[in-house]
């Protein structure tokens, strides 16, 4: 009887471990829920923080396009994740007081709130390896839930 109880516990424990492993792999390689807080993406997202769903496959497959909103490790503080819009891809020329060609393996990130955003205008082109995922859906706040679309390229 004791052996059967231990066997049941071990079986349940293995199922829990498998579930946790699946969720970890899923959130690291497929979808992740993240929060965008601060003024840099106004008016697209709220200053108090929107809850967003990001998909990671576009980044892994190199399918990121100009106008996409992405989550990325901050080049100035790797402990932070930033939410920005892609305004240029490798090989594109950006004009910020001068002309700059974005180097291979980099992107130009900028917040939608031009005056309240620390972005590529401050730290330059961002290595594509810092991109975590493309934002495609807002789940909070309820009045703003829905798909997050791509916008056409803006002047930088």
Secondary structure, DSSP 8 states (H G I E B T S, - for coil): -HHHHHHHHHHHHHHHHHHHHHHHHHHHHTEEEEEE-SGGGTTTS-TT-EEEEEESHHHHTT---TT-EEEEE-SS-TT-EEEEEEEEETT-EEESSSEEE--TTEEEEE-SSTTS--SHHHH-SEEGGGEEEEEEEEEESGGG-EE---------
